[in-house]
């Protein structure tokens, strides 16, 4: 009986764990809404880093995104979701969460970000989710 639940428990543990360089407290933070980013705004892959024709992914965060309107550049600091989502699905556990990434923004303080904050983005859609602590 215990062996039957082992894959499910492993998937749940993986889903709870953070991505590269992330700590649990950062991911427990609810993103602070940013009024300066319209809900319709979407970030796109930065062709300077990923080549033209690269698209957003439902299983991982790209390391570099760009704001197609302002040309502000986003660099991935930490992410969570892709590997955990895949592990959960392999174990037969439903997971609807898209990967999310916390990005530094150049130039700094764009979109209403404050000192010590990163911009959290839904990596599958390119939608900004809000500001989180570094």
GIRADA-V443279 format. One record per residue. OMEGA is omega in whole degrees, -180 to 180 (none if undefined). BURIAL is # if it has 16 or more other ideal C-beta (glycine too) atoms within 10 Angstrom, else .. Layout:
BEGIN
omega=OMEGA burial=BURIAL
omega=OMEGA burial=BURIAL
END
This chain:
BEGIN
omega=-179 burial=.
omega=-179 burial=.
omega=-179 burial=.
omega=-177 burial=.
omega=-177 burial=.
omega=180 burial=.
omega=180 burial=.
omega=179 burial=.
omega=178 burial=.
omega=179 burial=.
omega=179 burial=#
omega=179 burial=#
omega=179 burial=.
omega=180 burial=#
omega=180 burial=#
omega=-178 burial=.
omega=-180 burial=.
omega=176 burial=#
omega=-177 burial=#
omega=175 burial=.
omega=-177 burial=.
omega=174 burial=#
omega=-177 burial=.
omega=-176 burial=.
omega=179 burial=.
omega=-176 burial=#
omega=176 burial=#
omega=179 burial=.
omega=173 burial=.
omega=-179 burial=.
omega=176 burial=#
omega=-180 burial=.
omega=179 burial=.
omega=-176 burial=#
omega=-175 burial=.
omega=177 burial=.
omega=178 burial=#
omega=179 burial=.
omega=-178 burial=.
omega=-178 burial=.
omega=178 burial=#
omega=175 burial=#
omega=-176 burial=#
omega=175 burial=#
omega=179 burial=#
omega=-177 burial=#
omega=178 burial=.
omega=-180 burial=.
omega=-172 burial=.
omega=-177 burial=#
omega=-180 burial=.
omega=180 burial=.
omega=177 burial=.
omega=179 burial=.
omega=177 burial=.
omega=-174 burial=#
omega=177 burial=.
omega=-178 burial=.
omega=179 burial=.
omega=176 burial=#
omega=173 burial=#
omega=-176 burial=#
omega=-177 burial=#
omega=175 burial=#
omega=179 burial=#
omega=174 burial=#
omega=-176 burial=#
omega=-179 burial=.
omega=-174 burial=.
omega=-176 burial=.
omega=173 burial=.
omega=-178 burial=#
omega=179 burial=#
omega=179 burial=#
omega=-177 burial=.
omega=177 burial=#
omega=179 burial=#
omega=180 burial=#
omega=178 burial=#
omega=170 burial=#
omega=-173 burial=#
omega=-178 burial=#
omega=-179 burial=#
omega=179 burial=#
omega=-180 burial=#
omega=180 burial=#
omega=180 burial=#
omega=-178 burial=#
omega=177 burial=.
omega=-180 burial=.
omega=179 burial=#
omega=179 burial=.
omega=-179 burial=#
omega=177 burial=.
omega=-179 burial=#
omega=-175 burial=.
omega=173 burial=.
omega=174 burial=#
omega=178 burial=#
omega=179 burial=#
omega=174 burial=#
omega=-172 burial=#
omega=166 burial=#
omega=-176 burial=.
omega=174 burial=#
omega=-3 burial=.
omega=-178 burial=.
omega=174 burial=.
omega=175 burial=.
omega=175 burial=#
omega=-180 burial=#
omega=177 burial=.
omega=178 burial=#
omega=176 burial=.
omega=178 burial=.
omega=179 burial=.
omega=174 burial=#
omega=178 burial=#
omega=177 burial=#
omega=-176 burial=#
omega=170 burial=#
omega=-172 burial=#
omega=179 burial=#
omega=-176 burial=#
omega=-176 burial=.
omega=-178 burial=#
omega=176 burial=#
omega=180 burial=#
omega=179 burial=#
omega=-178 burial=#
omega=177 burial=#
omega=178 burial=#
omega=176 burial=.
omega=none burial=.
END
